Amino acid sequence: MTFINYASREINCKIVYYGPGLCGKTTNLQWIYDKTNPGAKGKLISLATETDRTLFFDFLPLELGTVRGFKTRFHLYTVPGQVFYDASRKLILKGVDGVIFVADSQVERMDANVESLENLMVNLKTQGYDLLSIPYVLQLNKRDLPNVASVEEMTRLLLHKNPHEPVIEAVAMKGTGVFETLKGVAKLVLSELTKAG
Amino acid sequence: MAAPDIVMYEEEFNQIKQIISKLRVDANAKVVFLVDKNGQQIAAHGEIENLDTTSLASLTAGNVAATDGLARLIGEKEFSILFHEGERDNIHISIVAQRVILVVIFDERSSLGLVRLRVKKASQELNDVFSRIMSKVEREKQAAGTAFESPFAEITDEDIDSLFSE
């Protein structure tokens, strides 16, 4: 649910990073936070356990600049990936404008990826959304590891939608693909606005 | 789309700003702000210079969402008021018009009783404003048929690329 403020000429969009535990959602946000100039970002809020596992969400507000005279703000959220935090994940999807699915490329995590994607579909549905129509980008993370599944294999498993959707290979630890992913979803969300109403 | 987008117009925005600034004075509060349930800040008033209002908005919405989840677990529809008491400052959170969150931060210069009383009155006024906004959005959509005039109708790829140019 995009929030458009005509009075202050602002537009706010909510992007959620989804994916199985330890796939690198927080790492994505951390990289964006580290590499954005201080004027464009707010504080990175991380509600995590003592062992740095996300407990509720991470949150990073980003101000990207102006489009057609409107200040464009993106609010980036991550969900807790661990299976038993499902109730929290549902809450964070509320009002989402675009989803980035961060998949762990390691072969042994394929089942976890598929399970998490199915969970995403169910949770989107309870909020009244459909994965097939919401702006969605698939990020294949950890491409630098030795035991990764092929892009074709992962796309086959994790891309249920039309073939135009962006699939981006990434190494979030080193920043590869991180901004490309964000840009991909931002583009989809903003072009969604062109057909608003 | 699950719920209609909130669109804020100048006229209603000014009314909202008036209501919350009056509430701040009446309740003797430090800060009053309004957030939508998704964590987007709508308006803020008071001593906000040293306050990270964006984070405050997001955490408030998370807080309300989590409490809503708790409420449903025990068979309640919602907890319409949350109150956090600190050593110096306190936070009073309430739901207005089913979709926005009104937050009042106050210290020993005020009291919970006074805040609750004033919030109640301001909530009614805000309720009216938000129902006007919703009917306005509806009207505009119907008037324009399917071609609801969006200011973003002509966004180009270049516009979006330029956002990421730095």
Chai-1 contact restraints between the chains, C-beta under 6 A:
chainA,res_idxA,chainB,res_idxB,connection_type,confidence,min_distance_angstrom,max_distance_angstrom,comment,restraint_id
A,M1,B,A3,contact,1.0,0.0,6.0,A-B,restraint_1
A,M1,B,D5,contact,1.0,0.0,6.0,A-B,restraint_2
A,M1,B,N38,contact,1.0,0.0,6.0,A-B,restraint_3
A,T2,B,D5,contact,1.0,0.0,6.0,A-B,restraint_4
A,F3,B,I6,contact,1.0,0.0,6.0,A-B,restraint_5
A,F3,B,Q40,contact,1.0,0.0,6.0,A-B,restraint_6
A,I4,B,V7,contact,1.0,0.0,6.0,A-B,restraint_7
A,N5,B,M8,contact,1.0,0.0,6.0,A-B,restraint_8
A,Y6,B,Y9,contact,1.0,0.0,6.0,A-B,restraint_9
A,A7,B,M8,contact,1.0,0.0,6.0,A-B,restraint_10
A,A7,B,E10,contact,1.0,0.0,6.0,A-B,restraint_11
A,A7,B,F13,contact,1.0,0.0,6.0,A-B,restraint_12
A,N12,B,Q40,contact,1.0,0.0,6.0,A-B,restraint_13
A,K14,B,N38,contact,1.0,0.0,6.0,A-B,restraint_14
A,G42,B,T54,contact,1.0,0.0,6.0,A-B,restraint_15
A,K43,B,D52,contact,1.0,0.0,6.0,A-B,restraint_16
A,K43,B,S55,contact,1.0,0.0,6.0,A-B,restraint_17
A,I45,B,S55,contact,1.0,0.0,6.0,A-B,restraint_18
A,F59,B,S58,contact,1.0,0.0,6.0,A-B,restraint_19
A,P61,B,T54,contact,1.0,0.0,6.0,A-B,restraint_20
A,L64,B,L163,contact,1.0,0.0,6.0,A-B,restraint_21
A,G65,B,L163,contact,1.0,0.0,6.0,A-B,restraint_22
A,V67,B,D159,contact,1.0,0.0,6.0,A-B,restraint_23
A,R68,B,P151,contact,1.0,0.0,6.0,A-B,restraint_24
A,A87,B,G69,contact,1.0,0.0,6.0,A-B,restraint_25
A,L91,B,A65,contact,1.0,0.0,6.0,A-B,restraint_26
A,K94,B,N38,contact,1.0,0.0,6.0,A-B,restraint_27
A,G95,B,N38,contact,1.0,0.0,6.0,A-B,restraint_28
A,Q127,B,A2,contact,1.0,0.0,6.0,A-B,restraint_29
A,G128,B,A2,contact,1.0,0.0,6.0,A-B,restraint_30
A,Y129,B,A2,contact,1.0,0.0,6.0,A-B,restraint_31
A,K183,B,F164,contact,1.0,0.0,6.0,A-B,restraint_32
A,K187,B,I160,contact,1.0,0.0,6.0,A-B,restraint_33
A,L190,B,I155,contact,1.0,0.0,6.0,A-B,restraint_34
A,L190,B,I160,contact,1.0,0.0,6.0,A-B,restraint_35
A,L193,B,S150,contact,1.0,0.0,6.0,A-B,restraint_36
A,L193,B,F152,contact,1.0,0.0,6.0,A-B,restraint_37
A,T194,B,F152,contact,1.0,0.0,6.0,A-B,restraint_38
A,T194,B,A153,contact,1.0,0.0,6.0,A-B,restraint_39
A,T194,B,I155,contact,1.0,0.0,6.0,A-B,restraint_40
A,A196,B,S150,contact,1.0,0.0,6.0,A-B,restraint_41
A,G197,B,K141,contact,1.0,0.0,6.0,A-B,restraint_42
A,G197,B,F148,contact,1.0,0.0,6.0,A-B,restraint_43
